[in-house]
Amino acid sequence: MKLVIGFFRSVLSVLYTAFWCGAALVTLMIFPNSSEFVLIKFGKKYWSEFMMKWIIGAELDVQLHPETEALFKSGRGAVLVSNHSSYLDINLAFASTPIPIVFFSKAGVRKVPLLGGANERVGTVFVDRGNIKMAKKAIKKLEETLRSGRCVVVYPEGSRFETNEIQPFKKGGFHLASNAGAPVVPVYHEGMGEILPPNTFIIRKPSKPIVVRLGKPIYSSNVEELRNKSFEAVKELQAKLRH
């Protein structure tokens, strides 16, 4: 019975996602300057918050470091680096971040129907590994996004992992943060792997609230320092949560 209910949740989530991605794309095509509205209303409120609460049945426990809260209120953009354990991490990021966010994404996402088009128009930073020309465009795009007061979410582990151990961070997002002079905010969340592990498409109802912790901003122009400090900061958030 649980398997049937989980399958139903998955199908409903896919259909619901397709609807709001389509709505976002159509809205942005008709009103090109509506990206802020689309991110806050469509991405955060109607798609992610509703889906997390009413379709998946998850409660959120979110805490922000005071300096990060002040940073968000200042209107300055930042790069958020987080662990990655589920396809639903994107919805969690939307639902738990109080300001508009976009994502640091692989170039292939552009080709996904509805989702790619909507991401393109709201300011998602696309990167193709080894493509220097595209990397320069990504840096310029990131700078524009940050100046608009939005945050860019990066999953520096590079993929979803079922293990609870934080995997080594890749450099890509930190190169962009360094070149743009952007602060980096470490983020740790726990519980998404229970809902939708990497090896299945069946969504399970969580047995406890999903915890999200946004740590203290990190400032540095050095890529290695940013990466190392961010990695340690995310691990520290994890350790504090477990103790």
C-alpha positions as CSV (number, residue, x, y, z in Angstrom):
1,M,0.0,0.0,0.0
2,K,2.8,2.4,0.9
3,L,4.4,1.7,-2.5
4,V,1.2,2.5,-4.3
5,I,0.8,5.8,-2.4
6,G,4.4,6.7,-3.0
7,F,4.0,6.0,-6.7
8,F,0.9,8.2,-6.8
9,R,2.9,11.0,-5.0
10,S,5.6,10.7,-7.6
11,V,3.2,10.9,-10.6
12,L,1.3,13.8,-9.0
13,S,4.6,15.6,-8.3
14,V,5.8,15.2,-11.9
15,L,2.4,16.5,-13.3
16,Y,2.4,19.4,-10.8
17,T,6.0,20.3,-11.7
18,A,5.2,20.2,-15.5
19,F,2.2,22.5,-14.9
20,W,4.1,25.2,-13.0
21,C,7.2,25.1,-15.3
22,G,4.8,25.5,-18.2
23,A,3.0,28.4,-16.5
24,A,6.3,30.0,-15.7
25,L,7.6,29.7,-19.3
26,V,4.4,31.1,-20.8
27,T,4.3,34.0,-18.3
28,L,8.0,34.9,-19.0
29,M,7.4,34.8,-22.7
30,I,4.4,37.2,-22.5
31,F,6.0,39.3,-19.7
32,P,9.8,39.2,-20.1
33,N,10.4,41.3,-17.0
34,S,8.3,39.1,-14.7
35,S,11.1,36.9,-13.5
36,E,11.0,38.2,-9.9
37,F,7.3,37.4,-9.7
38,V,7.8,34.0,-11.3
39,L,10.5,33.0,-8.9
40,I,8.7,34.1,-5.7
41,K,5.1,33.2,-6.6
42,F,5.5,30.3,-9.0
43,G,8.8,28.8,-8.0
44,K,8.6,29.3,-4.3
45,K,5.0,29.6,-3.2
46,Y,2.8,27.7,-5.6
47,W,5.2,25.0,-6.8
48,S,7.7,24.3,-4.0
49,E,6.0,25.2,-0.8
50,F,2.7,23.7,-1.8
51,M,4.3,20.5,-3.2
52,M,6.5,20.0,-0.1
53,K,3.6,20.5,2.3
54,W,0.6,19.1,0.6
55,I,1.8,16.5,-1.9
56,I,4.9,15.2,-0.1
57,G,3.7,15.9,3.4
58,A,7.0,17.4,4.7
59,E,7.4,19.9,7.5
60,L,10.4,22.3,7.3
61,D,12.7,23.3,10.2
62,V,14.7,26.2,8.8
63,Q,17.3,28.4,10.6
64,L,19.5,31.2,9.3
65,H,22.7,32.6,10.8
66,P,22.0,36.2,11.8
67,E,24.7,37.5,9.4
68,T,23.1,35.6,6.5
69,E,19.7,37.0,7.4
70,A,21.3,40.5,7.4
71,L,22.9,39.7,4.0
72,F,19.6,38.7,2.5
73,K,17.9,41.8,3.8
74,S,20.6,44.1,2.4
75,G,19.6,43.1,-1.1
76,R,23.0,41.8,-2.0
77,G,23.2,38.5,-3.8
78,A,25.2,35.4,-2.7
79,V,26.2,31.9,-3.7
80,L,24.6,29.2,-1.6
81,V,26.5,26.0,-1.5
82,S,24.6,22.9,-0.3
83,N,24.8,19.2,0.1
84,H,22.8,17.2,-2.5
85,S,20.8,14.0,-1.8
86,S,17.6,14.2,-3.9
87,Y,15.9,15.5,-7.1
88,L,13.6,17.3,-4.7
89,D,16.5,19.4,-3.3
90,I,15.5,22.1,-5.8
91,N,12.0,22.4,-4.2
92,L,13.6,22.4,-0.8
93,A,15.9,25.3,-1.7
94,F,13.0,27.3,-3.1
95,A,10.8,26.6,-0.1
96,S,13.5,27.3,2.6
97,T,15.2,30.4,1.1
98,P,13.5,33.7,2.0
99,I,14.7,35.5,-1.2
100,P,14.6,34.8,-4.9
101,I,17.0,32.1,-6.0
102,V,18.3,30.6,-9.3
103,F,20.6,27.6,-9.8
104,F,24.0,26.8,-11.1
105,S,23.2,24.1,-13.6
106,K,24.7,21.8,-16.2
107,A,24.2,23.0,-19.8
108,G,22.1,20.0,-20.6
109,V,19.2,21.2,-18.4
110,R,18.6,23.8,-21.2
111,K,17.3,21.0,-23.4
112,V,14.7,19.7,-20.9
113,P,11.2,20.7,-22.1
114,L,9.5,23.5,-20.1
115,L,12.0,23.3,-17.3
116,G,14.9,24.4,-19.5
117,G,13.1,27.3,-21.0
118,A,11.8,28.6,-17.7
119,N,15.3,28.3,-16.1
120,E,16.8,30.2,-19.1
121,R,14.5,33.2,-18.6
122,V,14.8,33.6,-14.8
123,G,18.6,33.8,-14.8
124,T,19.8,30.2,-14.2
125,V,23.6,30.0,-14.6
126,F,24.4,27.3,-17.1
127,V,27.9,25.8,-17.4
128,D,29.4,23.3,-19.8
129,R,32.6,21.8,-18.4
130,G,35.7,22.5,-20.5
131,N,34.0,25.2,-22.5
132,I,35.9,28.4,-21.8
133,K,33.6,30.6,-23.9
134,M,30.6,29.4,-22.0
135,A,32.4,29.8,-18.7
136,K,33.0,33.5,-19.4
137,K,29.3,33.9,-20.2
138,A,28.4,32.1,-17.0
139,I,30.5,34.5,-15.0
140,K,28.8,37.5,-16.6
141,K,25.4,35.9,-16.0
142,L,26.2,35.3,-12.4
143,E,27.3,38.9,-11.9
144,E,24.1,40.1,-13.3
145,T,22.1,37.7,-11.2
146,L,23.9,38.8,-8.0
147,R,23.5,42.4,-8.7
148,S,19.8,41.9,-9.0
149,G,19.8,40.7,-5.3
150,R,19.2,37.0,-6.1
151,C,21.1,34.1,-4.8
152,V,22.6,31.3,-6.9
153,V,22.3,27.8,-5.5
154,V,25.2,25.5,-6.2
155,Y,25.5,21.7,-5.3
156,P,29.3,21.4,-5.3
157,E,29.4,17.7,-4.7
158,G,28.4,17.4,-8.3
159,S,25.8,14.7,-8.0
160,R,23.2,13.2,-5.5
161,F,24.6,11.0,-2.8
162,E,22.7,8.5,-0.6
163,T,25.5,8.5,2.0
164,N,25.4,10.9,4.9
165,E,29.1,11.8,4.4
166,I,29.6,15.1,2.6
167,Q,31.5,14.5,-0.6
168,P,34.5,16.6,-1.7
169,F,33.5,19.9,-3.3
170,K,34.2,20.6,-7.0
171,K,35.7,24.0,-7.9
172,G,33.2,25.3,-10.5
173,G,30.9,27.3,-8.4
174,F,33.7,28.8,-6.3
175,H,35.5,30.1,-9.4
176,L,32.3,31.9,-10.3
177,A,31.8,33.3,-6.8
178,S,35.4,34.4,-6.6
179,N,35.3,36.2,-10.0
180,A,32.0,37.9,-9.1
181,G,33.2,38.9,-5.7
182,A,30.2,37.2,-4.1
183,P,29.9,35.9,-0.5
184,V,29.3,32.2,-0.1
185,V,26.7,30.9,2.3
186,P,27.1,27.3,3.4
187,V,23.9,25.3,3.6
188,Y,23.2,21.9,5.1
189,H,19.9,20.0,4.9
190,E,18.9,16.6,6.3
191,G,16.0,14.3,5.5
192,M,15.5,14.6,1.7
193,G,17.3,11.3,1.1
194,E,14.6,9.6,3.1
195,I,11.9,11.1,0.9
196,L,13.4,10.4,-2.5
197,P,16.8,8.6,-2.5
198,P,19.0,8.7,-5.6
199,N,18.2,5.1,-6.6
200,T,14.3,5.4,-6.9
201,F,11.5,7.6,-8.2
202,I,9.0,6.6,-5.5
203,I,8.4,9.5,-3.1
204,R,8.1,8.5,0.6
205,K,6.3,10.5,3.2
206,P,9.0,11.8,5.7
207,S,9.0,10.5,9.3
208,K,10.3,13.7,10.7
209,P,10.7,17.4,9.7
210,I,13.2,18.3,7.0
211,V,16.0,20.3,8.6
212,V,17.7,23.2,6.8
213,R,20.6,25.3,8.3
214,L,22.1,28.3,6.5
215,G,25.4,29.2,8.0
216,K,27.6,32.3,8.3
217,P,28.6,34.0,5.0
218,I,32.2,33.3,3.8
219,Y,34.2,36.0,2.0
220,S,37.3,35.4,0.0
221,S,38.7,36.1,-3.5
222,N,40.8,32.9,-3.4
223,V,39.1,29.9,-5.0
224,E,40.8,27.2,-2.9
225,E,40.1,29.1,0.3
226,L,36.5,29.5,-0.6
227,R,36.1,25.8,-1.4
228,N,37.9,24.6,1.7
229,K,36.1,26.9,4.1
230,S,32.8,26.2,2.5
231,F,33.4,22.4,2.8
232,E,34.3,22.7,6.4
233,A,31.4,25.0,7.2
234,V,28.9,22.6,5.7
235,K,30.4,19.7,7.7
236,E,30.3,21.8,10.8
237,L,26.6,22.5,10.3
238,Q,26.0,18.8,9.9
239,A,28.0,18.1,13.1
240,K,26.1,20.7,15.2
241,L,22.8,19.4,14.0
242,R,23.7,15.8,15.0
243,H,25.0,16.9,18.5
